[in-house]
């Protein structure tokens, strides 16, 4: 059980914020508020004087890291043989479409779907037009 809940085991490397940047400081503030046991609504509210896009970006990357950690704990148990369908229970099947290789929604084994999904998310997070690394810079500028 210890190896299943190893907090350092992730599916992919964790995304990090550059120390000394405003986003790093926002990340530390977000972590502190989430770890303090405070009301979640208050924990995710935009701190006074901070840019909303930066605050959202910090939380998106943090969410990606947490999903990465969760998936990292189960990926060795979910193989193409044991998880031949990406589903949300018996009523829901998720199909992949990316308009590149998969032009139509395509049924895939769960590990393949997750690999494609995590790749897609990383591309979005690394896209400077969507998540600029310069603090206070938004897509509209």
N, CA, C and O atoms as CSV, one atom per row, in Angstrom:
chain,resi,resn,atom,element,x,y,z
A,1,UNK,N,N,0.826,-1.202,0.000
A,1,UNK,CA,C,0.000,0.000,0.000
A,1,UNK,C,C,0.867,1.262,0.000
A,1,UNK,O,O,0.484,2.291,-0.556
A,2,UNK,N,N,2.039,1.164,0.633
A,2,UNK,CA,C,2.932,2.313,0.679
A,2,UNK,C,C,3.334,2.776,-0.719
A,2,UNK,O,O,3.399,3.975,-0.986
A,3,UNK,N,N,3.605,1.814,-1.616
A,3,UNK,CA,C,4.039,2.193,-2.948
A,3,UNK,C,C,2.901,2.768,-3.786
A,3,UNK,O,O,3.160,3.538,-4.712
A,4,UNK,N,N,1.665,2.422,-3.494
A,4,UNK,CA,C,0.531,2.978,-4.235
A,4,UNK,C,C,0.351,4.456,-3.898
A,4,UNK,O,O,-0.010,5.248,-4.768
A,5,UNK,N,N,0.599,4.834,-2.644
A,5,UNK,CA,C,0.390,6.218,-2.223
A,5,UNK,C,C,1.702,6.976,-2.048
A,5,UNK,O,O,1.798,7.857,-1.195
A,6,UNK,N,N,2.697,6.645,-2.838
A,6,UNK,CA,C,3.969,7.338,-2.816
A,6,UNK,C,C,3.780,8.711,-3.461
A,6,UNK,O,O,3.500,8.799,-4.656
A,7,UNK,N,N,3.932,9.783,-2.678
A,7,UNK,CA,C,3.650,11.125,-3.184
A,7,UNK,C,C,4.656,11.619,-4.216
A,7,UNK,O,O,4.417,12.629,-4.879
A,8,UNK,N,N,5.778,10.919,-4.359
A,8,UNK,CA,C,6.770,11.320,-5.353
A,8,UNK,C,C,6.629,10.567,-6.660
A,8,UNK,O,O,7.323,10.879,-7.628
A,9,UNK,N,N,5.738,9.576,-6.709
A,9,UNK,CA,C,5.564,8.781,-7.913
A,9,UNK,C,C,4.523,9.455,-8.803
A,9,UNK,O,O,3.349,9.546,-8.442
A,10,UNK,N,N,4.960,9.922,-9.959
A,10,UNK,CA,C,4.049,10.569,-10.895
A,10,UNK,C,C,4.146,9.877,-12.237
A,10,UNK,O,O,5.121,9.183,-12.525
A,11,UNK,N,N,3.147,10.068,-13.039
A,11,UNK,CA,C,3.106,9.523,-14.385
A,11,UNK,C,C,4.125,10.242,-15.257
A,11,UNK,O,O,4.797,9.621,-16.081
A,12,UNK,N,N,4.232,11.526,-15.075
A,12,UNK,CA,C,5.172,12.380,-15.814
A,12,UNK,C,C,5.856,13.303,-14.820
A,12,UNK,O,O,5.396,13.441,-13.687
A,13,UNK,N,N,6.947,13.935,-15.231
A,13,UNK,CA,C,7.603,14.875,-14.304
A,13,UNK,C,C,6.657,16.005,-13.923
A,13,UNK,O,O,5.884,16.492,-14.748
A,14,UNK,N,N,6.730,16.412,-12.658
A,14,UNK,CA,C,5.910,17.528,-12.195
A,14,UNK,C,C,6.322,18.808,-12.900
A,14,UNK,O,O,7.500,19.018,-13.189
A,15,UNK,N,N,5.347,19.658,-13.174
A,15,UNK,CA,C,5.625,20.985,-13.724
A,15,UNK,C,C,5.987,21.879,-12.544
A,15,UNK,O,O,5.368,21.796,-11.483
A,16,UNK,N,N,6.975,22.719,-12.730
A,16,UNK,CA,C,7.421,23.572,-11.635
A,16,UNK,C,C,7.418,25.030,-12.057
A,16,UNK,O,O,7.477,25.359,-13.242
A,17,UNK,N,N,7.347,25.893,-11.054
A,17,UNK,CA,C,7.436,27.327,-11.287
A,17,UNK,C,C,8.852,27.763,-10.919
A,17,UNK,O,O,9.446,27.254,-9.969
A,18,UNK,N,N,9.371,28.699,-11.675
A,18,UNK,CA,C,10.735,29.191,-11.458
A,18,UNK,C,C,10.804,29.938,-10.124
A,18,UNK,O,O,10.076,30.910,-9.926
A,19,UNK,N,N,11.687,29.486,-9.192
A,19,UNK,CA,C,11.828,30.211,-7.916
A,19,UNK,C,C,12.186,31.669,-8.157
A,19,UNK,O,O,12.955,32.001,-9.059
A,20,UNK,N,N,11.613,32.521,-7.335
A,20,UNK,CA,C,11.872,33.946,-7.458
A,20,UNK,C,C,10.880,34.681,-8.344
A,20,UNK,O,O,10.878,35.912,-8.383
A,21,UNK,N,N,10.032,33.935,-9.059
A,21,UNK,CA,C,9.042,34.584,-9.915
A,21,UNK,C,C,7.760,34.819,-9.132
A,21,UNK,O,O,7.543,34.228,-8.075
A,22,UNK,N,N,6.921,35.686,-9.665
A,22,UNK,CA,C,5.652,35.959,-9.002
A,22,UNK,C,C,4.772,34.713,-9.011
A,22,UNK,O,O,4.053,34.459,-8.045
A,23,UNK,N,N,4.819,33.935,-10.090
A,23,UNK,CA,C,4.013,32.706,-10.132
A,23,UNK,C,C,4.476,31.710,-9.078
A,23,UNK,O,O,3.654,31.002,-8.496
A,24,UNK,N,N,5.771,31.646,-8.827
A,24,UNK,CA,C,6.281,30.764,-7.772
A,24,UNK,C,C,5.703,31.197,-6.425
A,24,UNK,O,O,5.275,30.365,-5.626
A,25,UNK,N,N,5.697,32.505,-6.186
A,25,UNK,CA,C,5.141,33.028,-4.938
A,25,UNK,C,C,3.644,32.747,-4.842
A,25,UNK,O,O,3.151,32.391,-3.771
A,26,UNK,N,N,2.912,32.904,-5.955
A,26,UNK,CA,C,1.482,32.587,-5.965
A,26,UNK,C,C,1.262,31.099,-5.689
A,26,UNK,O,O,0.335,30.726,-4.970
A,27,UNK,N,N,2.119,30.255,-6.265
A,27,UNK,CA,C,2.016,28.816,-6.038
A,27,UNK,C,C,2.214,28.501,-4.552
A,27,UNK,O,O,1.462,27.715,-3.977
A,28,UNK,N,N,3.219,29.113,-3.939
A,28,UNK,CA,C,3.445,28.889,-2.505
A,28,UNK,C,C,2.237,29.334,-1.689
A,28,UNK,O,O,1.849,28.666,-0.730
A,29,UNK,N,N,1.642,30.465,-2.071
A,29,UNK,CA,C,0.459,30.974,-1.357
A,29,UNK,C,C,-0.715,30.011,-1.528
A,29,UNK,O,O,-1.436,29.727,-0.571
A,30,UNK,N,N,-0.904,29.508,-2.759
A,30,UNK,CA,C,-1.993,28.559,-3.024
A,30,UNK,C,C,-1.794,27.283,-2.221
A,30,UNK,O,O,-2.741,26.767,-1.629
A,31,UNK,N,N,-0.570,26.774,-2.199
A,31,UNK,CA,C,-0.277,25.550,-1.444
A,31,UNK,C,C,-0.531,25.758,0.045
A,31,UNK,O,O,-1.122,24.905,0.707
A,32,UNK,N,N,-0.084,26.882,0.558
A,32,UNK,CA,C,-0.262,27.166,1.983
A,32,UNK,C,C,-1.736,27.233,2.334
A,32,UNK,O,O,-2.152,26.717,3.371
A,33,UNK,N,N,-2.531,27.864,1.481
A,33,UNK,CA,C,-3.961,27.987,1.797
A,33,UNK,C,C,-4.663,26.637,1.686
A,33,UNK,O,O,-5.576,26.350,2.460
A,34,UNK,N,N,-4.244,25.802,0.725
A,34,UNK,CA,C,-4.879,24.489,0.581
A,34,UNK,C,C,-4.465,23.540,1.693
A,34,UNK,O,O,-5.240,22.666,2.080
A,35,UNK,N,N,-3.249,23.700,2.213
A,35,UNK,CA,C,-2.764,22.819,3.274
A,35,UNK,C,C,-3.164,23.273,4.667
A,35,UNK,O,O,-2.945,22.543,5.634
A,36,UNK,N,N,-3.744,24.457,4.795
A,36,UNK,CA,C,-4.066,24.986,6.120
A,36,UNK,C,C,-5.424,24.530,6.632
A,36,UNK,O,O,-5.783,24.821,7.773
A,37,UNK,N,N,-6.182,23.818,5.805
A,37,UNK,CA,C,-7.485,23.337,6.236
A,37,UNK,C,C,-8.565,24.405,6.171
A,37,UNK,O,O,-9.634,24.247,6.760
A,38,UNK,N,N,-8.291,25.488,5.459
A,38,UNK,CA,C,-9.279,26.550,5.358
A,38,UNK,C,C,-10.378,26.178,4.378
A,38,UNK,O,O,-10.287,25.178,3.667
A,39,UNK,N,N,-11.377,26.969,4.356
A,39,UNK,CA,C,-12.513,26.838,3.450
A,39,UNK,C,C,-12.012,26.895,2.006
A,39,UNK,O,O,-11.304,27.832,1.636
A,40,UNK,N,N,-12.369,25.910,1.193
A,40,UNK,CA,C,-11.887,25.834,-0.185
A,40,UNK,C,C,-12.303,27.044,-1.018
A,40,UNK,O,O,-11.550,27.495,-1.881
A,41,UNK,N,N,-13.493,27.564,-0.763
A,41,UNK,CA,C,-13.941,28.736,-1.519
A,41,UNK,C,C,-12.996,29.907,-1.275
A,41,UNK,O,O,-12.648,30.634,-2.206
A,42,UNK,N,N,-12.588,30.084,-0.043
A,42,UNK,CA,C,-11.660,31.166,0.291
A,42,UNK,C,C,-10.263,30.867,-0.268
A,42,UNK,O,O,-9.538,31.785,-0.653
A,43,UNK,N,N,-9.891,29.594,-0.310
A,43,UNK,CA,C,-8.552,29.211,-0.765
A,43,UNK,C,C,-8.323,29.511,-2.238
A,43,UNK,O,O,-7.193,29.788,-2.640
A,44,UNK,N,N,-9.367,29.460,-3.045
A,44,UNK,CA,C,-9.187,29.672,-4.482
A,44,UNK,C,C,-9.548,31.091,-4.935
A,44,UNK,O,O,-9.432,31.413,-6.117
A,45,UNK,N,N,-9.978,31.924,-4.009
A,45,UNK,CA,C,-10.293,33.301,-4.379
A,45,UNK,C,C,-9.020,34.035,-4.772
A,45,UNK,O,O,-7.954,33.820,-4.194
A,46,UNK,N,N,-9.152,34.895,-5.757
A,46,UNK,CA,C,-8.025,35.685,-6.243
A,46,UNK,C,C,-7.511,36.592,-5.132
A,46,UNK,O,O,-8.264,37.400,-4.589
A,47,UNK,N,N,-6.217,36.459,-4.789
A,47,UNK,CA,C,-5.670,37.354,-3.763
A,47,UNK,C,C,-5.689,38.809,-4.259
A,47,UNK,O,O,-5.531,39.075,-5.450
A,48,UNK,N,N,-5.879,39.704,-3.352
A,48,UNK,CA,C,-5.937,41.123,-3.679
A,48,UNK,C,C,-4.658,41.562,-4.387
A,48,UNK,O,O,-3.547,41.258,-3.952
A,49,UNK,N,N,-4.848,42.280,-5.483
A,49,UNK,CA,C,-3.714,42.833,-6.217
A,49,UNK,C,C,-3.033,41.872,-7.176
A,49,UNK,O,O,-2.055,42.251,-7.819
A,50,UNK,N,N,-3.520,40.633,-7.295
A,50,UNK,CA,C,-2.898,39.653,-8.191
A,50,UNK,C,C,-3.661,39.564,-9.501
A,50,UNK,O,O,-4.855,39.859,-9.555
A,51,UNK,N,N,-2.971,39.160,-10.550
A,51,UNK,CA,C,-3.560,39.004,-11.871
A,51,UNK,C,C,-4.361,37.701,-11.930
A,51,UNK,O,O,-3.847,36.643,-11.568
A,52,UNK,N,N,-5.596,37.770,-12.377
A,52,UNK,CA,C,-6.467,36.607,-12.427
A,52,UNK,C,C,-5.900,35.504,-13.339
A,52,UNK,O,O,-5.982,34.323,-13.001
A,53,UNK,N,N,-5.333,35.880,-14.480
A,53,UNK,CA,C,-4.776,34.880,-15.395
A,53,UNK,C,C,-3.617,34.124,-14.755
A,53,UNK,O,O,-3.501,32.910,-14.927
A,54,UNK,N,N,-2.755,34.833,-14.017
A,54,UNK,CA,C,-1.646,34.168,-13.334
A,54,UNK,C,C,-2.165,33.214,-12.265
A,54,UNK,O,O,-1.660,32.101,-12.118
A,55,UNK,N,N,-3.171,33.653,-11.523
A,55,UNK,CA,C,-3.748,32.831,-10.457
A,55,UNK,C,C,-4.386,31.559,-11.047
A,55,UNK,O,O,-4.208,30.469,-10.504
A,56,UNK,N,N,-5.115,31.699,-12.139
A,56,UNK,CA,C,-5.726,30.539,-12.791
A,56,UNK,C,C,-4.638,29.611,-13.328
A,56,UNK,O,O,-4.735,28.393,-13.175
A,57,UNK,N,N,-3.608,30.170,-13.952
A,57,UNK,CA,C,-2.516,29.356,-14.500
A,57,UNK,C,C,-1.842,28.529,-13.412
A,57,UNK,O,O,-1.541,27.354,-13.620
A,58,UNK,N,N,-1.609,29.131,-12.266
A,58,UNK,CA,C,-0.994,28.410,-11.143
A,58,UNK,C,C,-1.865,27.225,-10.747
A,58,UNK,O,O,-1.353,26.132,-10.503
A,59,UNK,N,N,-3.171,27.432,-10.681
A,59,UNK,CA,C,-4.072,26.351,-10.276
A,59,UNK,C,C,-4.206,25.278,-11.352
A,59,UNK,O,O,-4.339,24.097,-11.031
A,60,UNK,N,N,-4.174,25.669,-12.616
A,60,UNK,CA,C,-4.236,24.673,-13.705
A,60,UNK,C,C,-3.016,23.770,-13.643
A,60,UNK,O,O,-3.142,22.550,-13.743
A,61,UNK,N,N,-1.836,24.356,-13.480
A,61,UNK,CA,C,-0.609,23.552,-13.410
A,61,UNK,C,C,-0.629,22.674,-12.162
A,61,UNK,O,O,-0.217,21.515,-12.212
A,62,UNK,N,N,-1.105,23.220,-11.048
A,62,UNK,CA,C,-1.192,22.426,-9.822
A,62,UNK,C,C,-2.163,21.258,-10.004
A,62,UNK,O,O,-1.892,20.147,-9.547
A,63,UNK,N,N,-3.280,21.503,-10.662
A,63,UNK,CA,C,-4.261,20.440,-10.928
A,63,UNK,C,C,-3.643,19.367,-11.821
A,63,UNK,O,O,-3.826,18.174,-11.576
A,64,UNK,N,N,-2.909,19.790,-12.861
A,64,UNK,CA,C,-2.209,18.846,-13.735
A,64,UNK,C,C,-1.248,17.985,-12.917
A,64,UNK,O,O,-1.201,16.768,-13.096
A,65,UNK,N,N,-0.483,18.608,-12.023
A,65,UNK,CA,C,0.456,17.856,-11.197
A,65,UNK,C,C,-0.252,16.858,-10.287
A,65,UNK,O,O,0.239,15.749,-10.076
A,66,UNK,N,N,-1.401,17.247,-9.750
A,66,UNK,CA,C,-2.139,16.331,-8.867
A,66,UNK,C,C,-2.736,15.152,-9.648
A,66,UNK,O,O,-2.699,14.016,-9.175
A,67,UNK,N,N,-3.281,15.414,-10.828
A,67,UNK,CA,C,-3.799,14.330,-11.673
A,67,UNK,C,C,-2.659,13.410,-12.078
A,67,UNK,O,O,-2.808,12.188,-12.091
A,68,UNK,N,N,-1.532,13.999,-12.404
A,68,UNK,CA,C,-0.333,13.262,-12.758
A,68,UNK,C,C,0.074,12.324,-11.619
A,68,UNK,O,O,0.419,11.165,-11.851
A,69,UNK,N,N,0.029,12.830,-10.410
A,69,UNK,CA,C,0.369,12.037,-9.229
A,69,UNK,C,C,-0.631,10.894,-9.037
A,69,UNK,O,O,-0.239,9.752,-8.795
A,70,UNK,N,N,-1.901,11.204,-9.145
A,70,UNK,CA,C,-2.937,10.173,-8.974
A,70,UNK,C,C,-2.795,9.103,-10.047
A,70,UNK,O,O,-2.815,7.911,-9.738
A,71,UNK,N,N,-2.651,9.512,-11.297
A,71,UNK,CA,C,-2.526,8.530,-12.370
A,71,UNK,C,C,-1.240,7.718,-12.227
A,71,UNK,O,O,-1.214,6.528,-12.544
A,72,UNK,N,N,-0.175,8.363,-11.747
A,72,UNK,CA,C,1.087,7.656,-11.531
A,72,UNK,C,C,0.953,6.501,-10.553
A,72,UNK,O,O,1.692,5.521,-10.642
A,73,UNK,N,N,0.007,6.612,-9.614
A,73,UNK,CA,C,-0.169,5.535,-8.629
A,73,UNK,C,C,-0.928,4.341,-9.191
A,73,UNK,O,O,-0.843,3.246,-8.636
A,74,UNK,N,N,-1.670,4.531,-10.280
A,74,UNK,CA,C,-2.465,3.417,-10.818
A,74,UNK,C,C,-2.042,2.941,-12.196
A,74,UNK,O,O,-2.509,1.898,-12.656
A,75,UNK,N,N,-1.163,3.689,-12.869
A,75,UNK,CA,C,-0.874,3.373,-14.279
A,75,UNK,C,C,-0.286,1.981,-14.470
A,75,UNK,O,O,-0.502,1.375,-15.519
A,76,UNK,N,N,0.441,1.458,-13.505
A,76,UNK,CA,C,0.988,0.109,-13.686
A,76,UNK,C,C,-0.101,-0.967,-13.570
A,76,UNK,O,O,0.093,-2.092,-14.031
A,77,UNK,N,N,-1.222,-0.636,-12.969
A,77,UNK,CA,C,-2.321,-1.591,-12.822
A,77,UNK,C,C,-3.337,-1.483,-13.954
A,77,UNK,O,O,-4.145,-2.388,-14.167
A,78,UNK,N,N,-3.287,-0.377,-14.670
A,78,UNK,CA,C,-4.227,-0.142,-15.764
A,78,UNK,C,C,-3.470,-0.285,-17.080
A,78,UNK,O,O,-2.875,0.674,-17.571
A,79,UNK,N,N,-3.498,-1.476,-17.638
A,79,UNK,CA,C,-2.796,-1.758,-18.888
A,79,UNK,C,C,-3.813,-1.835,-20.022
A,79,UNK,O,O,-5.020,-1.772,-19.788
A,80,UNK,N,N,-3.327,-1.970,-21.229
A,80,UNK,CA,C,-4.250,-2.103,-22.363
A,80,UNK,C,C,-5.091,-3.363,-22.229
A,80,UNK,O,O,-6.209,-3.428,-22.741
A,81,UNK,N,N,-4.549,-4.369,-21.538
A,81,UNK,CA,C,-5.302,-5.609,-21.337
A,81,UNK,C,C,-6.339,-5.453,-20.226
A,81,UNK,O,O,-7.474,-5.909,-20.366
A,82,UNK,N,N,-5.949,-4.804,-19.116
A,82,UNK,CA,C,-6.876,-4.679,-17.985
A,82,UNK,C,C,-7.847,-3.507,-18.126
A,82,UNK,O,O,-8.913,-3.504,-17.512
A,83,UNK,N,N,-7.477,-2.519,-18.933
A,83,UNK,CA,C,-8.320,-1.335,-19.143
A,83,UNK,C,C,-8.449,-1.074,-20.647
A,83,UNK,O,O,-7.913,-0.086,-21.149
A,84,UNK,N,N,-9.154,-1.949,-21.367
A,84,UNK,CA,C,-9.223,-1.815,-22.824
A,84,UNK,C,C,-10.085,-0.649,-23.305
A,84,UNK,O,O,-10.077,-0.327,-24.493
A,85,UNK,N,N,-10.831,-0.012,-22.393
A,85,UNK,CA,C,-11.722,1.092,-22.754
A,85,UNK,C,C,-11.507,2.229,-21.765
A,85,UNK,O,O,-11.359,1.994,-20.566
A,86,UNK,N,N,-11.490,3.450,-22.261
A,86,UNK,CA,C,-11.451,4.619,-21.373
A,86,UNK,C,C,-12.895,4.944,-21.048
A,86,UNK,O,O,-13.650,5.407,-21.904
A,87,UNK,N,N,-13.272,4.695,-19.800
A,87,UNK,CA,C,-14.675,4.875,-19.449
A,87,UNK,C,C,-14.823,5.526,-18.084
A,87,UNK,O,O,-13.891,5.586,-17.282
A,88,UNK,N,N,-16.018,6.001,-17.862
A,88,UNK,CA,C,-16.416,6.561,-16.574
A,88,UNK,C,C,-17.548,5.712,-16.038
A,88,UNK,O,O,-18.637,6.212,-15.756
A,89,UNK,N,N,-17.283,4.416,-15.899
A,89,UNK,CA,C,-18.325,3.484,-15.489
A,89,UNK,C,C,-18.990,2.874,-16.703
A,89,UNK,O,O,-18.603,3.161,-17.835
A,90,UNK,N,N,-19.989,2.032,-16.477
A,90,UNK,CA,C,-20.608,1.300,-17.590
A,90,UNK,C,C,-21.405,2.173,-18.568
A,90,UNK,O,O,-21.652,1.756,-19.699
A,91,UNK,N,N,-21.804,3.359,-18.154
A,91,UNK,CA,C,-22.642,4.197,-19.020
A,91,UNK,C,C,-21.848,5.187,-19.878
A,91,UNK,O,O,-22.392,5.734,-20.837
A,92,UNK,N,N,-20.573,5.429,-19.551
A,92,UNK,CA,C,-19.822,6.474,-20.239
A,92,UNK,C,C,-18.511,5.943,-20.802
A,92,UNK,O,O,-17.698,5.363,-20.082
A,93,UNK,N,N,-18.321,6.151,-22.099
A,93,UNK,CA,C,-17.066,5.809,-22.745
A,93,UNK,C,C,-16.485,7.083,-23.339
A,93,UNK,O,O,-17.177,7.826,-24.035
A,94,UNK,N,N,-15.209,7.329,-23.059
A,94,UNK,CA,C,-14.534,8.505,-23.584
A,94,UNK,C,C,-13.771,8.110,-24.839
A,94,UNK,O,O,-13.076,7.094,-24.862
A,95,UNK,N,N,-13.906,8.914,-25.872
A,95,UNK,CA,C,-13.227,8.659,-27.137
A,95,UNK,C,C,-12.319,9.837,-27.450
A,95,UNK,O,O,-12.635,10.986,-27.142
A,96,UNK,N,N,-11.187,9.529,-28.069
A,96,UNK,CA,C,-10.199,10.567,-28.350
A,96,UNK,C,C,-10.377,11.143,-29.746
A,96,UNK,O,O,-10.578,10.414,-30.718
A,97,UNK,N,N,-10.297,12.472,-29.825
A,97,UNK,CA,C,-10.300,13.182,-31.097
A,97,UNK,C,C,-9.363,14.369,-30.954
A,97,UNK,O,O,-9.493,15.162,-30.022
A,98,UNK,N,N,-8.416,14.490,-31.879
A,98,UNK,CA,C,-7.487,15.608,-31.803
A,98,UNK,C,C,-7.380,16.378,-33.123
A,98,UNK,O,O,-6.607,17.330,-33.225
A,99,UNK,N,N,-8.145,15.971,-34.118
A,99,UNK,CA,C,-8.150,16.604,-35.440
A,99,UNK,C,C,-6.798,16.505,-36.153
A,99,UNK,O,O,-6.594,17.152,-37.181
A,100,UNK,N,N,-5.876,15.704,-35.618
A,100,UNK,CA,C,-4.604,15.452,-36.280
A,100,UNK,C,C,-4.580,13.995,-36.734
A,100,UNK,O,O,-4.897,13.679,-37.881
A,101,UNK,N,N,-4.201,13.121,-35.815
A,101,UNK,CA,C,-4.187,11.687,-36.122
A,101,UNK,C,C,-5.585,11.086,-35.970
A,101,UNK,O,O,-5.980,10.208,-36.736
A,102,UNK,N,N,-6.318,11.566,-34.983
A,102,UNK,CA,C,-7.664,11.052,-34.703
A,102,UNK,C,C,-8.678,12.124,-35.090
A,102,UNK,O,O,-9.028,12.984,-34.282
A,103,UNK,N,N,-9.137,12.062,-36.314
A,103,UNK,CA,C,-10.046,13.095,-36.829
A,103,UNK,C,C,-11.489,12.885,-36.374
A,103,UNK,O,O,-12.288,13.822,-36.382
A,104,UNK,N,N,-11.819,11.671,-35.982
A,104,UNK,CA,C,-13.154,11.349,-35.463
A,104,UNK,C,C,-12.986,10.754,-34.074
A,104,UNK,O,O,-11.946,10.162,-33.789
A,105,UNK,N,N,-13.991,10.895,-33.190
A,105,UNK,CA,C,-13.887,10.282,-31.871
A,105,UNK,C,C,-13.566,8.788,-32.001
A,105,UNK,O,O,-14.275,8.036,-32.670
A,106,UNK,N,N,-12.476,8.385,-31.338
A,106,UNK,CA,C,-11.953,7.019,-31.486
A,106,UNK,C,C,-11.843,6.345,-30.135
A,106,UNK,O,O,-11.282,6.906,-29.194
A,107,UNK,N,N,-12.382,5.134,-30.044
A,107,UNK,CA,C,-12.259,4.336,-28.821
A,107,UNK,C,C,-10.811,3.875,-28.696
A,107,UNK,O,O,-10.236,3.339,-29.643
A,108,UNK,N,N,-10.234,4.088,-27.528
A,108,UNK,CA,C,-8.855,3.688,-27.255
A,108,UNK,C,C,-8.767,3.016,-25.895
A,108,UNK,O,O,-9.609,3.259,-25.030
A,109,UNK,N,N,-7.756,2.171,-25.692
A,109,UNK,CA,C,-7.525,1.646,-24.343
A,109,UNK,C,C,-7.190,2.815,-23.406
A,109,UNK,O,O,-6.607,3.811,-23.834
A,110,UNK,N,N,-7.553,2.688,-22.152
A,110,UNK,CA,C,-7.363,3.777,-21.189
A,110,UNK,C,C,-5.928,4.297,-21.125
A,110,UNK,O,O,-5.744,5.514,-21.105
A,111,UNK,N,N,-4.892,3.438,-21.092
A,111,UNK,CA,C,-3.531,3.988,-21.017
A,111,UNK,C,C,-3.166,4.837,-22.241
A,111,UNK,O,O,-2.501,5.865,-22.107
A,112,UNK,N,N,-3.592,4.417,-23.411
A,112,UNK,CA,C,-3.308,5.186,-24.620
A,112,UNK,C,C,-4.047,6.526,-24.583
A,112,UNK,O,O,-3.485,7.564,-24.934
A,113,UNK,N,N,-5.302,6.494,-24.158
A,113,UNK,CA,C,-6.094,7.717,-24.026
A,113,UNK,C,C,-5.410,8.678,-23.045
A,113,UNK,O,O,-5.272,9.867,-23.330
A,114,UNK,N,N,-4.986,8.156,-21.896
A,114,UNK,CA,C,-4.345,8.993,-20.882
A,114,UNK,C,C,-3.030,9.576,-21.384
A,114,UNK,O,O,-2.727,10.736,-21.104
A,115,UNK,N,N,-2.247,8.796,-22.117
A,115,UNK,CA,C,-1.000,9.320,-22.687
A,115,UNK,C,C,-1.287,10.484,-23.634
A,115,UNK,O,O,-0.625,11.520,-23.573
A,116,UNK,N,N,-2.255,10.310,-24.490
A,116,UNK,CA,C,-2.623,11.374,-25.435
A,116,UNK,C,C,-3.151,12.606,-24.690
A,116,UNK,O,O,-2.816,13.739,-25.033
A,117,UNK,N,N,-3.970,12.370,-23.677
A,117,UNK,CA,C,-4.531,13.472,-22.900
A,117,UNK,C,C,-3.444,14.253,-22.166
A,117,UNK,O,O,-3.428,15.483,-22.199
A,118,UNK,N,N,-2.538,13.535,-21.505
A,118,UNK,CA,C,-1.477,14.215,-20.767
A,118,UNK,C,C,-0.540,14.958,-21.722
A,118,UNK,O,O,-0.070,16.050,-21.403
A,119,UNK,N,N,-0.267,14.370,-22.892
A,119,UNK,CA,C,0.539,15.073,-23.909
A,119,UNK,C,C,-0.163,16.367,-24.327
A,119,UNK,O,O,0.465,17.423,-24.408
A,120,UNK,N,N,-1.468,16.275,-24.590
A,120,UNK,CA,C,-2.244,17.430,-25.035
A,120,UNK,C,C,-2.233,18.533,-23.967
A,120,UNK,O,O,-2.044,19.708,-24.280
A,121,UNK,N,N,-2.434,18.142,-22.718
A,121,UNK,CA,C,-2.436,19.125,-21.627
A,121,UNK,C,C,-1.077,19.801,-21.516
A,121,UNK,O,O,-0.999,21.018,-21.344
A,122,UNK,N,N,-0.005,19.016,-21.613
A,122,UNK,CA,C,1.331,19.610,-21.533
A,122,UNK,C,C,1.572,20.616,-22.655
A,122,UNK,O,O,2.173,21.667,-22.431
A,123,UNK,N,N,1.106,20.298,-23.851
A,123,UNK,CA,C,1.243,21.232,-24.973
A,123,UNK,C,C,0.500,22.529,-24.652
A,123,UNK,O,O,1.011,23.616,-24.920
A,124,UNK,N,N,-0.698,22.423,-24.083
A,124,UNK,CA,C,-1.478,23.616,-23.741
A,124,UNK,C,C,-0.763,24.437,-22.666
A,124,UNK,O,O,-0.661,25.659,-22.778
A,125,UNK,N,N,-0.272,23.766,-21.632
A,125,UNK,CA,C,0.406,24.461,-20.532
A,125,UNK,C,C,1.681,25.145,-21.024
A,125,UNK,O,O,2.035,26.221,-20.543
A,126,UNK,N,N,2.365,24.527,-21.975
A,126,UNK,CA,C,3.616,25.093,-22.495
A,126,UNK,C,C,3.404,26.131,-23.592
A,126,UNK,O,O,4.362,26.750,-24.054
A,127,UNK,N,N,2.156,26.324,-24.011
A,127,UNK,CA,C,1.849,27.287,-25.063
A,127,UNK,C,C,1.834,28.695,-24.466
A,127,UNK,O,O,0.965,29.031,-23.660
A,128,UNK,N,N,2.801,29.506,-24.870
A,128,UNK,CA,C,2.925,30.876,-24.336
A,128,UNK,C,C,1.707,31.741,-24.643
A,128,UNK,O,O,1.431,32.694,-23.914
A,129,UNK,N,N,0.973,31.423,-25.715
A,129,UNK,CA,C,-0.232,32.204,-26.035
A,129,UNK,C,C,-1.359,31.925,-25.047
A,129,UNK,O,O,-2.214,32.780,-24.816
A,130,UNK,N,N,-1.360,30.732,-24.467
A,130,UNK,CA,C,-2.402,30.362,-23.510
A,130,UNK,C,C,-1.942,30.609,-22.080
A,130,UNK,O,O,-2.689,31.158,-21.270
A,131,UNK,N,N,-0.713,30.203,-21.769
A,131,UNK,CA,C,-0.140,30.339,-20.425
A,131,UNK,C,C,1.202,31.068,-20.513
A,131,UNK,O,O,2.254,30.443,-20.382
A,132,UNK,N,N,1.173,32.382,-20.734
A,132,UNK,CA,C,2.443,33.111,-20.837
A,132,UNK,C,C,3.211,33.030,-19.518
A,132,UNK,O,O,2.621,33.089,-18.439
A,133,UNK,N,N,4.518,32.897,-19.619
A,133,UNK,CA,C,5.320,32.811,-18.397
A,133,UNK,C,C,5.686,34.176,-17.856
A,133,UNK,O,O,6.106,34.290,-16.705
A,134,UNK,N,N,5.537,35.213,-18.662
A,134,UNK,CA,C,5.766,36.567,-18.192
A,134,UNK,C,C,4.576,36.998,-17.351
A,134,UNK,O,O,3.448,37.043,-17.842
A,135,UNK,N,N,4.818,37.308,-16.110
A,135,UNK,CA,C,3.757,37.647,-15.174
A,135,UNK,C,C,2.990,38.876,-15.665
A,135,UNK,O,O,3.577,39.864,-16.105
A,136,UNK,N,N,1.665,38.782,-15.575
A,136,UNK,CA,C,0.800,39.896,-15.937
A,136,UNK,C,C,0.537,40.006,-17.425
A,136,UNK,O,O,-0.237,40.863,-17.850
A,137,UNK,N,N,1.176,39.142,-18.240
A,137,UNK,CA,C,0.982,39.187,-19.690
A,137,UNK,C,C,-0.216,38.312,-20.026
A,137,UNK,O,O,-0.258,37.148,-19.630
A,138,UNK,N,N,-1.166,38.841,-20.731
A,138,UNK,CA,C,-2.333,38.045,-21.131
A,138,UNK,C,C,-2.374,37.923,-22.640
A,138,UNK,O,O,-1.657,38.631,-23.348
A,139,UNK,N,N,-3.202,37.038,-23.125
A,139,UNK,CA,C,-3.324,36.776,-24.547
A,139,UNK,C,C,-3.749,38.029,-25.319
A,139,UNK,O,O,-3.391,38.202,-26.484
A,140,UNK,N,N,-4.498,38.877,-24.669
A,140,UNK,CA,C,-5.017,40.067,-25.348
A,140,UNK,C,C,-3.937,41.108,-25.594
A,140,UNK,O,O,-4.099,41.962,-26.466
A,141,UNK,N,N,-2.833,41.058,-24.842
A,141,UNK,CA,C,-1.815,42.101,-24.966
A,141,UNK,C,C,-1.026,41.975,-26.246
A,141,UNK,O,O,-0.130,42.779,-26.500
